[in-house]
Amino acid sequence: MMKKTVCMLLALLMLLGLAACGGGTAQEAPAEEGFRPALDPSAACQLSVVGGYSNFEALEAEFDRFHEYYPNVELMYTKVDDYNNMIGTVLNGDDAPDIYVNYSWMVGREQYSASIDHAENLADPALGIDLDCIRSNILLNTEDGTLPMVPVFSNTYGMLVNSDLFEKEGLSVPTNYPELVAVCRAFREKGYANPMMGFSNEETTSLFTVTIYPFFCELVAADSEAVSKLNALDPAAGEYLRPALEKIVQFLNDGCVDLDGCAEIENNYDAVILRFFEGDVPMMTCSGDTVSGTKKRESRSEAFIAEPFDYTFVPVPMSDEGAVFLDMPNLQFSVNKDSANLEMANEFMRFLITSEELNEMAQNKGLVSPTKDLSFNSVYAAFGAVPESRILSPEVFGLSEDAVTQLRQAVYAVGTGAMTVEEAVAGYGSFGQ
């Protein structure tokens, strides 16, 4: 009887213990969170990563975090000069990297074939990489279903907003084009000479591109025939540009920007940020790349130091229906399938491609995270609030870099008055030639 009683008590204690742990079945048990090493933690090797950044402190911080799991693995980042033209040579050399920066626009271009040919298929389920944490619309869609690269940062176009000025003047950040025009008018009436500014001295990432490219994508994203003709640089495809070109003319005629004031901005990075930090510009158009440099430049602006203000980054609402979040990969990583340390290279990617690590790295670098949750960063939170129906990505509908270049040059020519809309429409396919 005593033995039977002891056994019953032990069984009861075991049941209570299971209940305290959250249930007795694997399905009921809470999922374990965080990265867990899949290889021997004592493994030793050297992993090399190459890219075009002159410094990559955010990535090196990830090296340190990975080192906590694998203390004998050394990771090193190396900048390659003239990266886009040299990456093929580097990959085909004796000291080829284990992981390297890649770009979607290199796909299908013969001179960059090595960057794709050397890439491992990161969509292979056997690798265990959590691709679900990344916004699916910025994952490269290849014809064969493989995934040669994964975005670690993303990019978009929008405008820096001086939140304090909007609050001071009792105005709301515009969410559609009529509101944008009305807000610019209201700021001018209150004595602001330049309600909206942006870089205008060169075609690349000028205020014309930043404002009109998302609007243009909204026009053609659902039209596969239009995208096909635009990518083929068919001169007849110039007609697809007409609504966007007419919109930029309307934008200028509505007095949203003062081009003379914009001409004083020397570049679309340092100069744009420092001009915005003077504190008298409610809205400044730019790319996410530009925004990434704001935090470090707060201490370089005497005006901002004297009178700091809150700011955020929001889409430019060029459509009557609302703003478009043009979601684009910024920097992507590939694993060299011929790496001598392939298992550990894949393990680092499995560690890095998580919401926690990607958000941490994006926060440190100041760029847009590729993950599904942007609320963690107040500067970019507005993009996370854009409805899914108004999020567009060239990765999905397939607009080529060549077609985008034609658009950029056409809208720049029209915006600066060098061409009429008719001339720019007729010139499609010939810009830059």
C-alpha angles and dihedrals in degrees: 000000000000091000091048092050092050091050091051091050091050091049090050092050091051091052091049090049092052091049091051089054091056104268142331102260132071091236092055096045115099115257115256112245131211135037117310120192115249096189134058106291089216092059113128129207144118122255121197126200123189133193144138100265114112089218131011107187092156091059093044088056087057089051088057092050092049089049088065088066097037108028093176096054114096118204125193133183119208128189114224116207116233086011100183093054097037104045093086091054091046093051092049093048132093093258098050114166125247093225128020142180115260138181133213093225090065090069112106095012113117095213090059098040093115092063089059099035093055094048121108119226101258091187090070104122090216090071092061095218112162101232090163090078090066125078102260094219092069095050109104113255108213124186093240094048096244124131112220095175141024124209116243093176132022133205140207142167125253143113135282109236125206097222093190092058092051090050093045093052095041094242132137126228106259119251100185138025099265089052091049092054092046093049092049090050091049093051091049090051088053091056103265107141094197113031090170129023140170144161112291108162098093137029098240112091091343119162087261092061094040092054101038106035095074089045091050092050089054089056097052107023095096095041108084092180091055092049091049093052093044091051091049089054088234107179089223088062088073087088089069087063095054099088091048093047091048089050093056089051090051090047091055094043090051088063097241093141138026105222093193090059092045091053089068091067107095101199142005096247124035096018094046092052096046092047090051091049090060083083102226098094114086095193132021121184117221145127129272087254089063092047089055089069098052100089094053092048098052088086092048095058114084089193093053093045090052094045113013119190140186117259138178139184120242138169117269106247102221095152126076087227094057143272125320122222103218100202115199134165112247107186123009132190127219129188116227103238089206093056115136086218097045097143093052093043089055090046090055090050090049087052094046100044097074130104091247097053098037092049091047092051093045090050091051093046095041093232131125113277117235091220127107095249117067096162092095090075115058092199093062100027093106090067091054089057095056110112114254090241089064097048112101133179131186086216087070105039095033108235107170127230089243091058091048090052090055090051093048093052094044095050091044091053092049094042094052093044095246091122139021120236089255093052093048092048091051092047097058111132094022101072112118093016 
